[in-house]
Amino acid sequence: MPELFSVTYEIVTPESAEEGDAAERGFVLPGEWRQSANEIGDVRMSLRDAMRLAYPQEDCGNWWAEADGRTDYETGAVETRCIHPPRNITAASYARVSRLLGLPSRR
């Protein structure tokens, strides 16, 4: 059975930044569909599908994150995405995925 990953997103608008919070959080599904963090559903996918949805530039130690968000210059909103590994991933597998993403592993 393949390891299953998830991709999360966070959108920060100028207004939400003033309050120190995000305007929206949730999961990104294949096909660029978004699911609110409050909705229940299967948000797991293959690493290949996750890599199509997020382009991580840093290893946060337990997940991989985009350092530069996707900016909507019309509204000023910035969306960042993260790839989360399965909970039972081993340190060796985590390091292999980090290398595949072109990132030095922090684990």
N, C-alpha and C positions, 0 to 999 in steps of 0.2 A: 504494500500500500504506500503510495507516495506521501511524503511529508506535506502537510498543508499549511500555508501561510495566509496571513490577512494583511490588508492594506487599509490604514486609517488616514483620515484627512482632518484638517483643522483650518477653518477660514477665519482670519482676523480682519475686521474692517476698521477704518479709522475710529468709528464710534465705539466699537468693542474694545479697542486698544486703550482708549481713554479710561475705560472701566477696569482695565487689566485682565480682560478675559477674551475668549474667542466668541465669535458670533454663531459659529456652527461647528459641530464635531460629529464624526461618524465613520462609516466604512465605505470604501470604494469597491465596487463589484466589477467583474469583467464587463466590458462594454461601456465603461465610464459611468455606470449607474451609482448613485449615492444612497446610502441607507443610514438613517439617523442612528446615533448611538443608543437611543431608547427603543428602537425597533428590534424585535427578536427575529433572527434568521440565520441561515448558514452563510457566513462571510469568508469561508476558507477557500483557498485556491492553490494551484500549483505555483512553484517559484517562478516558472516561466510566465504565467499570467500576471503574477505580482510585479515582475520586472517590467512588464508592458505598461503598468499603471503608475509606477513610482520610479524615480531616478535618484536613489540615495547617494549622498556625497559624504556622509559621515556615519561611523559606527558608534552608537550610543551605549554600547555594552550589552544591551538586551534586545535591541532592534536597530534598524538602519533608517536614517532620516535624510530628507532633502534639506540641505543647508540653506539654499536659496529657494524661496517660494515662487509660486506662479502668480504673478501680479496682474490684476485686472486694472489697467491704467485708467479706465473710465470711472470706476467706483473707488479705487484705492484699496480694494480687498486683496489680501494675500493668502493663497492656499498653500499649505505644506502637506506632504504625504510621507508616511512611514511604512516600511515593511516589517511585519512582526513574524518571528519564527514560531514553529510549534512549541508548546510548553515543554515537551519532552526532548528537545533537541540537545544533543551532546555538545560539549565544548569543541570537540574535533569537527563536528559537522557545522557548527556555527562559524568556526574559523574557515572552513572550506567555502561556505556561502560568502563570507566577507571577501575572500580572495576572488571569487567569481564576480562579485560586484566591484572589484578593483579597489577595495578598501583594506587598510591594515586592521586586523581584529583587535578589539580592546578587551577581549575576554582572556 
